[in-house]
């Protein structure tokens, strides 16, 4: 038998263990069944191993570097609390660090939960994404880019640079079963500087110069009555300026994002009907962004203008599945290094100008090295740029870099 129905699997004795797994999360291709291959294997592994059930966040049946780091962090936190408890019961002093640092010169076994990363945008690093710096960890990330462009607005050639340098640190707060009520499980701090620059020497008035410094917080909530029970909430304070440092625009941004792996929302999952070929991730982000231009500088704003916008951003990412890539002939191996992304954002302006801002972005990339850090990028972007609403209409080709 090549498959098991979800109802039959539930009646099987293994599903009546002391913990309950949400079977739909393991139905990776969405056909209403647990197929006898990877789906059933991962389900059985999670049922047999509590460690994998709690820490295999991407459902690949393995503990990746970032997942091992999270496991190590949880163990250290619990051990530190236990040491404090023992010391308090015996009246002994305890130093601030319960877990000793590795000896000088000795390699650390696990990567830290905080890392510096270079990506296309700040949304490319969140609690959804791995901090694994290996090729497998970088494969599904979007690179910052330096590109040549033909501007559809001015018909001039441009040099375009877009990306974000991000430091993201995760704090593990609690472990939660899927049946628990609302539980705050993780929190993250994020410091970043993002840049979006279009340099047009023949028409300087068409230049785009945006540099935004941000500090943000992100939390993960699990539980509740909604069908999508994993929620991410983000808030960030920012300061936007231009390359001449003339613009002075403090900002506040709020976001909500639901995630459900079984549906490919927020996390990669096999594409229905093409589960052996492509993995996909759909993201739905609700956004509110506000700010005040004390000095407009080169932005499409007026001095002392307050602006506020609200609306959704949706995106779709496609990557070749590992199962498909292993079956390809050698001369088709380059497909393994490809990735395609499309996104659309529509924001209604409830204060200031413009009345609405929309942005369409389409991008295809191929890694140029085995470490997946250097990429060839082809893309198209049309609309108003994120937050500051500068007009763009760009077809680009260039190089990308990510780490």
N, C-alpha and C positions, 0 to 999 in steps of 0.2 A: 504494500500500500504506500503510495507516494505522498499522502497528505492525511491530516487529521482535522475534522471539523472542530471549531471552537467549542461547540456544545459538548461534543464527545470528549474533548480533552478536559473540559471542566469536570465531567463525571468521573474521569480517571482518578485513581486514588491520589496521585501526586498533587493534584490541584487542591486537595483538601488539607494541605499542611497548615501549620499554625500561622503562616503568613499567606496573604493572597496576592498573586501577581495579576496584573491587568492584561489579560490575554491579547487584547487588541493592540497593545504596544509591541507585541512580538509578531503580529501579522504585517510584516514589512511591505509586502506587495499589495495589501489591501483587498485580497480576494475572499476574505471571510473565513480563511482556513489557516492552520499552522502547517506549512509545507514541511516535508520530512527532511529537508536539507538544513540550511542555516537557521531558519526560524525555529524549528523544533530543537535543534542543538543548543541554541542560545537560551531558549526557554528552560530546557532541562538543566543546563549549567547554572542558571540563576536560581532555580529551585533547589538544586543540590548544594550550592555554595552561597552562604550568606554574604561573604566578602564580595563575590562577583555581583550578587543581586544589589548590594548597596553602592558599589563603586564603579561598576561597568556602565558609565553614564551614556556612552554612545552605542551600546548594545552590539558590540562587535565580538563578544566572547573572550576578550582579553583585557588585561589591565594595562592601559597605556601609561606613558611617563607622567602625564598630567594627573591621571587618576591615581597612580601610586603616590604622587606628591600630596594629593588630597587625603589619601588614606594615612600617610605618614603624619600629616598635620593634625588630623583628628586624634590619632594615637598620642601624639605629643601633648595635645591639649588635655586629654583625659588623664594622662600620666602626671602632668603638672598639677592638676586639681587633686589627684590622689596623694601626691607628695605633700601638698599643702595641708590636706586633711590629716595625714599621719602626723605631720609635724605639730599641728595644732593640738591634736589629742595627747601628745607627749610633752607639750610645752617647749618644743625645740624651735630655734630660729631657722627660717628657710630663705635662701637668697631669691632674687627675682627671676632667676632662670633655673627651672627644674630640669631641663634637658640640656646636657653639656654640648657645647659647640664641637664640631670635629677638630681633631688635632691639626695644628698648622701644617700645611703641605699635603694633608690627606684629602683625597677627592670626596666630594659630597655624593651620597648615594642617590639622592632625589633632587630634582630641580625645585626651586622655590615656587611658591604660588603667586609671586609677583614678578613680572618681566617687562622689559621694554620691547615694543614691537613697532614695526613700520608697516602700515596698511593703507588702503585706498581712502578709508574714512573711519571715523571713530566707532561706527556701528559694526565694524569688522572685528572688534575685540569686545566681548561681553562674557557673561556667565555661560553663554551657549557655546563658546569657542574654546578650543584646546590651546594651551600655551606650550605645547610640544614643538620644539624647534627642529624636529626631524623632517625629512621630506614628506612623510605621511601627514604630519601635523600642518605643514605649510600648503599642501596641495589644494585645499579647498578655500584658502584665503585669497583675497584680492590685493594686488600689489599697488603701492604708490607708483605713479607713472611720470615720466618725462617724455613728451611726445611732440611731433610736428603736426600742425593742424591747418586745415583749410576752413576759414570762417564763412558760414553761409550768410551771415549778416553783412559783412564788409567785403567778402570775396578776397580777403587778404590772407597771406600765410602767417601763422602764429607759432610761437613756442609755448607749450602748455605744461604746467607742473601741477600735480594734484596728489595729496596724500595727507597722512597724519602720523605723527610720532607719539606713541602712547605708552604710559606706564600704568599697569592695571594690577592691583593687589586684591586677592580674594581672602575673605574671612569666613571660615566654616562656623556656623552658629548652632545648628541642630540637625539631627537625622530624623527623617519622617517616613512613615509608611504611606502608601498611596491612599489608604483609607482614613488617614488622620484628618482632623479638621484643619483649618488654615494654620500653617506653620511657616515661620520665617527661617529658611534653611541656610541661606548664604547671603553675604553682602560683599560688595566690591567697591574699592576706591579707584578712581581713574583720573590721572593727570594727563593732559594732552595738549599738543599744539598742532593744528591742522592748517593746511595751506591750499589755496586754489588760485592759480596765477595764469593769466593769458596775456602774453606780451605781444603787442602788435605795433611794430616800429613805424609803419606807414600811417596808422590811424591810432594814435595814443588814446583818443577818447573812447575807443572800444576795448581798452585794456580792462582786465579783471584782476584786482589785487586784494586778496582776502587772506588775512592771517588771524586765527582765532585761538586764544588760550582758554582752556577750560579746566575746571575741577568738577567732577561728578561723583554721584553715588548710585549704585545699582543694588537692588534687592531681589531675591527669588522667593516667591510664595508658592507653597504646594498645598493642595487640598481644596475643600469647598465643594459646593454642589454643581458647579459648571462642568460641562462635558470636557472642556479644556482646563485642566486643573493645575497646570504649571503657568505661573504668571511672572513676568519680569517688569519691574517698575524702575525708572531712571529719572534722575534730576541732576541738572548741571548748571553751574554759574560760569559765564564766559566773559571775555573781553576781546572784541574784534577791532582790528586796525588794518591799515594798508602798509605797503612796503616803505612808505615815507613816514610811517608812524603818525600821520596826521588825523586819521579817523579815531574816534573815541566812542565806542558803542558797547556798553555793558549789556549782557544778555542773560536770560533765564530760559531753560528748555526742560520740558517734561515729556516723558514717553511711557507708553504701556505696550507690552508685547506678550501675546500668549504663545505657548509652545506645546506641541503634542507630536511626538516622534511617529506614532502610528499613522498620522496623516501627513507627515513630512512638513509640519509647521514648526519652524524654528530650528529643527534638526534634520540632518540628511537622512533620507529613506529611499528605498528602491522606487523608481517611477512605475506606477501601475501600467500593466501591459508591456512594459519594457524593463522589467525588474532585473533581467540578466544583463542589461546594457547600460542603463543610466541610473544614477542616484540624483535626487533633486532635493532642494530645500526652498520652501515658500516662507516668506516672512511678511507679517502684517503688523505695522507699527502705527499706533495712534500718537500724534505729536501736537504739542502746544509750544510755540516759541514766541518770546517777547523780548523787547529791547528798547533802548532809547539812544538816539544818535546825538550825543552832546556836541560832537564835531563830526560832520558827515564825511569829511575827507573825500576820497575818490569813489565812495559808494553811491548807489542809486537811492539816496535818502536825502532829507533836508535836515539842516541843523536843528537840534532840539526836538526832532520828530520821534514820537513814541509809536512803535508798531507791535502788532500782535497777530498771530496766525494760528490756525488750528486745522487739522485734517489728517488723512492717512498717507502712509507710504507703504507700497507693496513691492515685493521683489521676488524673482525666481532665479535660482542658481542650478546649473546642470554640470555634472562631472561624470566621466565614465566609471562604471562600477568595477571593482576589483575582479569580480568573477568573469566579466566580459573581457577585460584586458588580458587576463591570463590565457584566454582561448584564441587571441588574435595572432596572425602570422607575424614574424619578426619585423617585416617591413612596414607593418601598421602600428608598431609600438609607440610611435609619436602621439597617437591618440590618447595614450595614458596621461600625457602631460597637458591636456587641453581642459579648458573650463569656459563656460558661457554664463553671462549674467544679464538680466534685464530688470529695470526698476522704474516705477512711476510714482511721483509724489504730487498730491494736490492739496494746497493749503488755502483756506479761506481767510482773507484779511479782515479781522473784526476791529482792527484799529490801524490807522495809517495807510500808506500805499505799499504795494498795489492792492486792488480789491481781491485778487486771487493770484497765487503763484503756483505754477506747475513745472515739473522737471521730468523729462524722459531720458533715461540713460541705458545704453546697450553696449556690452563689452564682450570681446572674446580674447582669450589669452592662451599662450602655450609656453610652458617652461623650457628654458634653454639650457639648463644644467640639471644634473642629477639631484641636487639639493633643493630644487624647486624654488630657489631664491630669485633668480633672474628670469624674466619673462618677456615675450614679445606680445605687445598689446595692440589691439585694433578696437576702436570704439566710436560711438556717436552720442552726443549730448545736446539736448535742445530744451530751452525754457529759461527759468529763473534759478540762479544758484541757491543752494541751501542757505537759509537764514537771512542773507543780505540781498537776495533777489537781483543780482546782476544778470543781464541778458546774455545768453550764450547760444550759439548754433554751430557746433563744432564736430567735424569728422577728424579723428586723430589716429595716428599710427606712431608707435614708439616703443620704449623699453620700460619695464616695470621692475621694481625691487621690493622685496618683503623679507622680513626676519622676525 
